[in-house]
Amino acid sequence: MAHFTVLTLPTFTDPRGSLSVLEGALPFSVVRSYWIYQADGQTRGGHRHRHTRQALVAVAGEVSIHMNDGITEEDVVLNRPDQCLLVEPKDWHTMTFGPGSVLLVMSSHPYDRNEYIDTPYE
């Protein structure tokens, strides 16, 4: 059983393709959104936050997210655009990118470097 929350987003599929919806699915309002791409084979992140909550969606390819909340460590693989990983402020996380992957990140707070905690759990 997974310790960290992965949402399955409402998705509508017909012969024209699939459409996944974030509206009403996240437990916080999105203040900032960005995406990471052209990071094939790279590991990014390596921090947690003081207040910011995040939602991660691999809209293309596969991204492996290593999560550690100070009690539990787990690797969560996102490889479907209808999967959304919730990252809470306490969650130390790193993201390793597969070929051609694109990771959409939605945050509850605007960017503030002072919000980041760079020291991992021991």
N, CA and C atoms as an extended XYZ file, in Angstrom:
366
Properties=species:S:1:pos:R:3:atomname:S:1:resname:S:1:resid:I:1 pbc="F F F"
N         0.839       -1.187        0.000 N   MET     1
C         0.000        0.000        0.000 CA  MET     1
C         0.880        1.246        0.000 C   MET     1
N         0.553        2.199       -0.832 N   ALA     2
C         1.340        3.414       -0.962 CA  ALA     2
C         1.118        4.337        0.234 C   ALA     2
N         2.184        4.914        0.709 N   HIS     3
C         2.130        5.848        1.833 CA  HIS     3
C         1.777        7.253        1.347 C   HIS     3
N         2.233        7.619        0.158 N   PHE     4
C         2.020        8.951       -0.373 CA  PHE     4
C         0.805        8.930       -1.308 C   PHE     4
N         0.147       10.081       -1.444 N   THR     5
C        -1.122       10.144       -2.163 CA  THR     5
C        -0.917       10.371       -3.659 C   THR     5
N        -1.417        9.422       -4.449 N   VAL     6
C        -1.467        9.569       -5.902 CA  VAL     6
C        -2.938        9.582       -6.290 C   VAL     6
N        -3.372       10.696       -6.854 N   LEU     7
C        -4.756       10.824       -7.305 CA  LEU     7
C        -4.881       10.293       -8.725 C   LEU     7
N        -5.991        9.662       -9.019 N   THR     8
C        -6.342        9.352      -10.401 CA  THR     8
C        -7.317       10.431      -10.841 C   THR     8
N        -6.896       11.252      -11.783 N   LEU     9
C        -7.687       12.391      -12.214 CA  LEU     9
C        -8.868       11.946      -13.060 C   LEU     9
N        -9.990       12.659      -12.954 N   PRO    10
C       -11.123       12.358      -13.828 CA  PRO    10
C       -10.672       12.474      -15.288 C   PRO    10
N       -10.951       11.437      -16.059 N   THR    11
C       -10.506       11.391      -17.451 CA  THR    11
C       -11.656       10.951      -18.337 C   THR    11
N       -11.787       11.620      -19.455 N   PHE    12
C       -12.835       11.330      -20.427 CA  PHE    12
C       -12.173       10.913      -21.726 C   PHE    12
N       -12.526        9.725      -22.209 N   THR    13
C       -11.903        9.163      -23.405 CA  THR    13
C       -12.974        8.820      -24.430 C   THR    13
N       -12.691        9.169      -25.666 N   ASP    14
C       -13.532        8.765      -26.790 CA  ASP    14
C       -12.608        8.567      -27.986 C   ASP    14
N       -13.130        8.248      -29.154 N   PRO    15
C       -12.250        7.981      -30.306 CA  PRO    15
C       -11.319        9.140      -30.675 C   PRO    15
N       -11.617       10.349      -30.201 N   ARG    16
C       -10.769       11.509      -30.518 CA  ARG    16
C        -9.599       11.658      -29.577 C   ARG    16
N        -9.579       10.864      -28.477 N   GLY    17
C        -8.482       10.959      -27.516 CA  GLY    17
C        -8.995       11.050      -26.090 C   GLY    17
N        -8.095       11.411      -25.188 N   SER    18
C        -8.430       11.495      -23.767 CA  SER    18
C        -8.193       12.907      -23.247 C   SER    18
N        -9.001       13.280      -22.253 N   LEU    19
C        -8.910       14.578      -21.619 CA  LEU    19
C        -8.983       14.362      -20.112 C   LEU    19
N        -7.928       14.751      -19.400 N   SER    20
C        -7.904       14.626      -17.942 CA  SER    20
C        -8.115       16.004      -17.333 C   SER    20
N        -8.829       16.035      -16.197 N   VAL    21
C        -9.273       17.294      -15.606 CA  VAL    21
C        -8.704       17.471      -14.201 C   VAL    21
N        -8.101       18.634      -13.950 N   LEU    22
C        -7.604       18.978      -12.618 CA  LEU    22
C        -8.625       19.755      -11.798 C   LEU    22
N        -9.536       20.404      -12.471 N   GLU    23
C       -10.524       21.249      -11.796 CA  GLU    23
C       -11.237       20.484      -10.682 C   GLU    23
N       -11.136       20.998       -9.475 N   GLY    24
C       -11.795       20.390       -8.328 CA  GLY    24
C       -11.103       19.154       -7.773 C   GLY    24
N       -10.000       18.724       -8.377 N   ALA    25
C        -9.330       17.487       -7.945 CA  ALA    25
C        -8.282       17.720       -6.866 C   ALA    25
N        -7.715       18.920       -6.798 N   LEU    26
C        -6.621       19.186       -5.874 CA  LEU    26
C        -7.134       19.747       -4.550 C   LEU    26
N        -6.482       19.396       -3.435 N   PRO    27
C        -6.918       19.875       -2.125 CA  PRO    27
C        -6.360       21.257       -1.768 C   PRO    27
N        -5.918       22.008       -2.766 N   PHE    28
C        -5.424       23.367       -2.548 CA  PHE    28
C        -5.592       24.159       -3.828 C   PHE    28
N        -5.574       25.478       -3.699 N   SER    29
C        -5.635       26.353       -4.867 CA  SER    29
C        -4.247       26.479       -5.471 C   SER    29
N        -4.191       26.447       -6.783 N   VAL    30
C        -2.914       26.557       -7.496 CA  VAL    30
C        -2.578       28.032       -7.683 C   VAL    30
N        -1.404       28.418       -7.147 N   VAL    31
C        -0.926       29.792       -7.250 CA  VAL    31
C         0.180       29.892       -8.304 C   VAL    31
N         0.931       28.808       -8.464 N   ARG    32
C         2.071       28.794       -9.392 CA  ARG    32
C         2.092       27.463      -10.111 C   ARG    32
N         2.364       27.499      -11.405 N   SER    33
C         2.528       26.246      -12.157 CA  SER    33
C         3.694       26.404      -13.125 C   SER    33
N         4.383       25.290      -13.327 N   TYR    34
C         5.517       25.260      -14.240 CA  TYR    34
C         5.734       23.826      -14.679 C   TYR    34
N         6.553       23.624      -15.684 N   TRP    35
C         6.858       22.278      -16.141 CA  TRP    35
C         8.346       22.151      -16.390 C   TRP    35
N         8.823       20.926      -16.190 N   ILE    36
C        10.244       20.608      -16.350 CA  ILE    36
C        10.363       19.629      -17.510 C   ILE    36
N        11.272       19.893      -18.426 N   TYR    37
C        11.439       19.037      -19.606 CA  TYR    37
C        12.885       19.107      -20.081 C   TYR    37
N        13.237       18.284      -21.050 N   GLN    38
C        14.602       18.155      -21.566 CA  GLN    38
C        15.577       17.839      -20.431 C   GLN    38
N        15.131       17.031      -19.479 N   ALA    39
C        15.953       16.654      -18.324 CA  ALA    39
C        16.217       15.148      -18.333 C   ALA    39
N        16.241       14.539      -19.513 N   ASP    40
C        16.402       13.089      -19.645 CA  ASP    40
C        17.572       12.575      -18.805 C   ASP    40
N        17.267       11.627      -17.909 N   GLY    41
C        18.285       11.003      -17.082 CA  GLY    41
C        18.746       11.836      -15.894 C   GLY    41
N        18.246       13.043      -15.766 N   GLN    42
C        18.670       13.935      -14.690 CA  GLN    42
C        17.819       13.741      -13.435 C   GLN    42
N        18.414       14.028      -12.283 N   THR    43
C        17.684       14.057      -11.019 CA  THR    43
C        17.653       15.491      -10.538 C   THR    43
N        16.451       15.959      -10.229 N   ARG    44
C        16.253       17.336       -9.767 CA  ARG    44
C        15.519       17.309       -8.440 C   ARG    44
N        15.327       18.473       -7.866 N   GLY    45
C        14.650       18.579       -6.579 CA  GLY    45
C        15.677       18.508       -5.470 C   GLY    45
N        15.441       17.630       -4.505 N   GLY    46
C        16.349       17.511       -3.365 CA  GLY    46
C        16.064       18.565       -2.325 C   GLY    46
N        14.793       18.684       -1.969 N   HIS    47
C        14.378       19.652       -0.961 CA  HIS    47
C        12.978       19.316       -0.464 C   HIS    47
N        12.565       20.029        0.539 N   ARG    48
C        11.180       20.043        0.995 CA  ARG    48
C        10.826       21.500        1.223 C   ARG    48
N         9.623       21.759        1.703 N   HIS    49
C         9.162       23.141        1.832 CA  HIS    49
C         8.686       23.430        3.252 C   HIS    49
N         8.587       24.692        3.568 N   ARG    50
C         8.043       25.108        4.858 CA  ARG    50
C         6.513       25.104        4.833 C   ARG    50
N         5.917       25.570        3.733 N   HIS    51
C         4.458       25.688        3.645 CA  HIS    51
C         3.871       25.164        2.342 C   HIS    51
N         4.634       25.167        1.285 N   THR    52
C         4.117       24.879       -0.052 CA  THR    52
C         3.701       23.432       -0.224 C   THR    52
N         2.514       23.256       -0.781 N   ARG    53
C         2.035       21.943       -1.220 CA  ARG    53
C         2.166       21.923       -2.739 C   ARG    53
N         2.417       20.744       -3.297 N   GLN    54
C         2.572       20.631       -4.738 CA  GLN    54
C         1.789       19.438       -5.264 C   GLN    54
N         1.450       19.520       -6.537 N   ALA    55
C         0.836       18.413       -7.261 CA  ALA    55
C         1.668       18.200       -8.519 C   ALA    55
N         2.096       16.947       -8.761 N   LEU    56
C         2.976       16.618       -9.880 CA  LEU    56
C         2.253       15.684      -10.846 C   LEU    56
N         2.343       16.013      -12.135 N   VAL    57
C         1.760       15.186      -13.187 CA  VAL    57
C         2.801       15.003      -14.289 C   VAL    57
N         3.117       13.755      -14.613 N   ALA    58
C         3.983       13.485      -15.767 CA  ALA    58
C         3.080       13.506      -16.996 C   ALA    58
N         3.063       14.628      -17.689 N   VAL    59
C         2.180       14.751      -18.853 CA  VAL    59
C         2.743       14.011      -20.061 C   VAL    59
N         4.032       13.666      -20.012 N   ALA    60
C         4.655       12.845      -21.057 CA  ALA    60
C         5.788       12.053      -20.418 C   ALA    60
N         5.977       10.834      -20.884 N   GLY    61
C         7.083       10.012      -20.410 CA  GLY    61
C         6.892        9.492      -19.000 C   GLY    61
N         8.036        9.272      -18.325 N   GLU    62
C         8.021        8.687      -16.990 CA  GLU    62
C         8.964        9.458      -16.082 C   GLU    62
N         8.486        9.748      -14.869 N   VAL    63
C         9.290       10.422      -13.864 CA  VAL    63
C         9.184        9.609      -12.580 C   VAL    63
N        10.330        9.288      -11.988 N   SER    64
C        10.369        8.572      -10.711 CA  SER    64
C        10.649        9.591       -9.617 C   SER    64
N         9.745        9.665       -8.641 N   ILE    65
C         9.887       10.619       -7.553 CA  ILE    65
C        10.216        9.862       -6.278 C   ILE    65
N        11.368       10.180       -5.703 N   HIS    66
C        11.748        9.585       -4.418 CA  HIS    66
C        11.198       10.488       -3.333 C   HIS    66
N        10.357        9.931       -2.463 N   MET    67
C         9.685       10.682       -1.413 CA  MET    67
C        10.173       10.200       -0.049 C   MET    67
N        10.327       11.154        0.881 N   ASN    68
C        10.726       10.832        2.252 CA  ASN    68
C        10.094       11.884        3.158 C   ASN    68
N         9.193       11.451        4.046 N   ASP    69
C         8.544       12.389        4.962 CA  ASP    69
C         9.159       12.357        6.358 C   ASP    69
N        10.334       11.753        6.473 N   GLY    70
C        10.995       11.647        7.757 CA  GLY    70
C        10.661       10.360        8.491 C   GLY    70
N         9.639        9.656        8.011 N   ILE    71
C         9.227        8.378        8.588 CA  ILE    71
C         9.275        7.278        7.533 C   ILE    71
N         8.715        7.586        6.375 N   THR    72
C         8.602        6.612        5.290 CA  THR    72
C         9.318        7.121        4.051 C   THR    72
N        10.050        6.221        3.387 N   GLU    73
C        10.667        6.510        2.086 CA  GLU    73
C        10.006        5.623        1.054 C   GLU    73
N         9.737        6.189       -0.103 N   GLU    74
C         9.072        5.431       -1.162 CA  GLU    74
C         9.384        6.074       -2.503 C   GLU    74
N         9.517        5.246       -3.534 N   ASP    75
C         9.649        5.739       -4.902 CA  ASP    75
C         8.295        5.630       -5.577 C   ASP    75
N         7.832        6.740       -6.112 N   VAL    76
C         6.553        6.795       -6.814 CA  VAL    76
C         6.863        7.062       -8.280 C   VAL    76
N         6.364        6.197       -9.153 N   VAL    77
C         6.590        6.358      -10.586 CA  VAL    77
C         5.326        6.929      -11.217 C   VAL    77
N         5.490        8.077      -11.876 N   LEU    78
C         4.399        8.672      -12.636 CA  LEU    78
C         4.668        8.416      -14.109 C   LEU    78
N         3.735        7.746      -14.776 N   ASN    79
C         3.918        7.445      -16.201 CA  ASN    79
C         2.604        7.494      -16.975 C   ASN    79
N         1.573        8.072      -16.362 N   ARG    80
C         0.285        8.274      -17.029 CA  ARG    80
C        -0.179        9.703      -16.725 C   ARG    80
N        -0.651       10.434      -17.714 N   PRO    81
C        -1.050       11.820      -17.464 CA  PRO    81
C        -2.326       11.968      -16.639 C   PRO    81
N        -2.939       10.856      -16.244 N   ASP    82
C        -4.102       10.953      -15.346 CA  ASP    82
C        -3.714       10.652      -13.894 C   ASP    82
N        -2.412       10.542      -13.610 N   GLN    83
C        -1.913       10.335      -12.247 CA  GLN    83
C        -1.344       11.652      -11.720 C   GLN    83
N        -1.633       11.945      -10.451 N   CYS    84
C        -1.175       13.187       -9.849 CA  CYS    84
C        -0.671       12.887       -8.445 C   CYS    84
N         0.614       13.109       -8.199 N   LEU    85
C         1.220       12.893       -6.888 CA  LEU    85
C         1.116       14.174       -6.070 C   LEU    85
N         0.584       14.055       -4.851 N   LEU    86
C         0.549       15.191       -3.937 CA  LEU    86
C         1.817       15.187       -3.095 C   LEU    86
N         2.501       16.326       -3.066 N   VAL    87
C         3.727       16.483       -2.293 CA  VAL    87
C         3.436       17.505       -1.201 C   VAL    87
N         3.468       17.037        0.038 N   GLU    88
C         3.187       17.906        1.184 CA  GLU    88
C         4.469       18.622        1.610 C   GLU    88
N         4.362       19.713        2.367 N   PRO    89
C         5.561       20.471        2.751 CA  PRO    89
C         6.633       19.612        3.413 C   PRO    89
N         6.259       18.630        4.196 N   LYS    90
C         7.218       17.794        4.929 CA  LYS    90
C         7.928       16.787        4.028 C   LYS    90
N         7.490       16.635        2.803 N   ASP    91
C         7.993       15.586        1.919 CA  ASP    91
C         9.263       16.008        1.172 C   ASP    91
N        10.405       15.443        1.617 N   TRP    92
C        11.653       15.580        0.869 CA  TRP    92
C        11.445       14.816       -0.437 C   TRP    92
N        11.807       15.425       -1.563 N   HIS    93
C        11.573       14.738       -2.835 CA  HIS    93
C        12.675       15.053       -3.845 C   HIS    93
N        12.995       14.010       -4.620 N   THR    94
C        13.844       14.159       -5.798 CA  THR    94
C        13.087       13.546       -6.965 C   THR    94
N        13.342       14.047       -8.157 N   MET    95
C        12.639       13.601       -9.348 CA  MET    95
C        13.668       13.183      -10.392 C   MET    95
N        13.553       11.946      -10.875 N   THR    96
C        14.458       11.448      -11.903 CA  THR    96
C        13.671       11.261      -13.189 C   THR    96
N        14.158       11.861      -14.256 N   PHE    97
C        13.416       11.986      -15.499 CA  PHE    97
C        13.809       10.935      -16.529 C   PHE    97
N        12.799       10.248      -17.060 N   GLY    98
C        13.004        9.315      -18.153 CA  GLY    98
C        13.071       10.062      -19.470 C   GLY    98
N        13.404        9.345      -20.564 N   PRO    99
C        13.522        9.977      -21.878 CA  PRO    99
C        12.223       10.653      -22.316 C   PRO    99
N        12.339       11.885      -22.753 N   GLY   100
C        11.204       12.613      -23.303 CA  GLY   100
C        10.134       12.991      -22.293 C   GLY   100
N        10.451       12.919      -21.019 N   SER   101
C         9.424       13.195      -20.010 CA  SER   101
C         9.216       14.698      -19.816 C   SER   101
N         7.979       15.026      -19.440 N   VAL   102
C         7.589       16.390      -19.115 CA  VAL   102
C         6.808       16.311      -17.815 C   VAL   102
N         7.266       17.048      -16.786 N   LEU   103
C         6.614       17.041      -15.486 CA  LEU   103
C         5.965       18.397      -15.237 C   LEU   103
N         4.653       18.383      -15.055 N   LEU   104
C         3.894       19.573      -14.703 CA  LEU   104
C         3.825       19.654      -13.185 C   LEU   104
N         4.178       20.815      -12.619 N   VAL   105
C         4.158       21.027      -11.175 CA  VAL   105
C         3.224       22.194      -10.877 C   VAL   105
N         2.296       21.967       -9.950 N   MET   106
C         1.384       23.012       -9.498 CA  MET   106
C         1.613       23.235       -8.012 C   MET   106
N         1.786       24.495       -7.607 N   SER   107
C         2.151       24.827       -6.232 CA  SER   107
C         1.097       25.699       -5.563 C   SER   107
N         1.006       25.551       -4.243 N   SER   108
C         0.049       26.322       -3.454 CA  SER   108
C         0.556       27.715       -3.102 C   SER   108
N         1.858       27.957       -3.293 N   HIS   109
C         2.454       29.245       -2.936 CA  HIS   109
C         3.362       29.716       -4.076 C   HIS   109
N         3.586       31.025       -4.181 N   PRO   110
C         4.531       31.516       -5.186 CA  PRO   110
C         5.963       31.129       -4.810 C   PRO   110
N         6.858       31.238       -5.776 N   TYR   111
C         8.259       30.905       -5.529 CA  TYR   111
C         8.849       31.843       -4.482 C   TYR   111
N         9.548       31.253       -3.523 N   ASP   112
C        10.286       31.994       -2.504 CA  ASP   112
C        11.428       31.080       -2.068 C   ASP   112
N        12.651       31.433       -2.383 N   ARG   113
C        13.803       30.583       -2.062 CA  ARG   113
C        13.898       30.292       -0.562 C   ARG   113
N        13.452       31.210        0.278 N   ASN   114
C        13.482       31.007        1.726 CA  ASN   114
C        12.488       29.945        2.191 C   ASN   114
N        11.591       29.525        1.314 N   GLU   115
C        10.592       28.510        1.598 CA  GLU   115
C        11.177       27.096        1.547 C   GLU   115
N        12.342       26.972        0.910 N   TYR   116
C        12.955       25.671        0.674 CA  TYR   116
C        13.773       25.221        1.892 C   TYR   116
N        13.698       23.925        2.196 N   ILE   117
C        14.552       23.306        3.204 CA  ILE   117
C        15.441       22.315        2.448 C   ILE   117
N        16.734       22.595        2.402 N   ASP   118
C        17.661       21.794        1.606 CA  ASP   118
C        18.318       20.658        2.372 C   ASP   118
N        18.079       20.573        3.667 N   THR   119
C        18.688       19.531        4.491 CA  THR   119
C        17.799       18.302        4.484 C   THR   119
N        18.310       17.157        4.014 N   PRO   120
C        17.478       15.944        3.997 CA  PRO   120
C        17.282       15.381        5.407 C   PRO   120
N        16.309       14.521        5.531 N   TYR   121
C        16.129       13.794        6.797 CA  TYR   121
C        17.304       12.843        6.965 C   TYR   121
N        17.698       12.585        8.207 N   GLU   122
C        18.796       11.645        8.462 CA  GLU   122
C        18.250       10.279        8.788 C   GLU   122
